[in-house]
């Protein structure tokens, strides 16, 4: 799975959360799933981008955890 595809998943999950299509808990679980997929799909070309993506995922999980 490419970093670009993983990023697209994040964008879709963000939209679904904003539109009320998924709960905060579902959102966090989906992001955790991306973290797992990201780790499985490592290759030399995408490591730097994946590191940035990991930061974004963790920030999104933290932000979602603060939502009321």
C-alpha positions in Angstrom: 0.0 0.0 0.0 1.5 3.4 -1.0 1.7 6.4 1.3 -0.6 8.3 -1.0 -3.3 5.6 -0.7 -2.9 5.6 3.1 -3.2 9.4 3.1 -6.4 9.1 1.0 -7.9 6.8 3.6 -7.2 9.4 6.3 -8.9 12.1 4.2 -12.0 9.8 3.7 -12.1 9.0 7.4 -11.9 12.6 8.4 -14.8 13.5 6.0 -16.8 10.6 7.4 -16.3 11.8 11.0 -17.1 15.4 10.1 -20.3 14.3 8.4 -21.4 12.1 11.3 -21.1 8.9 9.3 -18.8 7.3 11.9 -18.4 7.7 15.6 -15.2 9.0 17.2 -14.5 5.5 18.4 -14.8 4.1 14.9 -12.6 6.9 13.6 -9.8 6.1 16.1 -10.0 2.3 15.3 -9.8 3.1 11.5 -6.8 5.3 12.1 -5.1 2.5 14.1 -5.8 0.2 11.3 -4.0 2.5 8.9 -1.0 2.5 11.3 -0.9 -1.3 11.0 -1.2 -1.3 7.2 1.5 1.3 7.0 3.9 -0.8 9.0 3.2 -3.8 6.8 3.8 -1.9 3.6 7.2 -0.5 4.3 9.6 0.0 1.4 12.7 2.2 1.0 11.1 4.8 -1.2 8.2 5.6 1.1 9.8 5.6 4.5 10.2 9.4 4.9 6.6 10.0 3.7 5.3 7.2 5.9 7.0 8.8 8.9 5.2 12.0 8.2 2.0 10.1 7.7 2.5 8.4 11.1 2.8 11.8 12.8 -0.5 12.9 11.1 -2.3 9.7 12.2 -1.1 10.0 15.8 -2.1 13.7 15.8 -5.6 12.8 14.5 -6.0 10.1 17.1 -5.0 12.5 19.8 -7.4 15.1 18.5 -10.2 12.6 18.3 -9.6 11.5 21.8 -10.1 15.1 23.0 -13.4 15.4 21.2 -16.5 15.4 23.5 
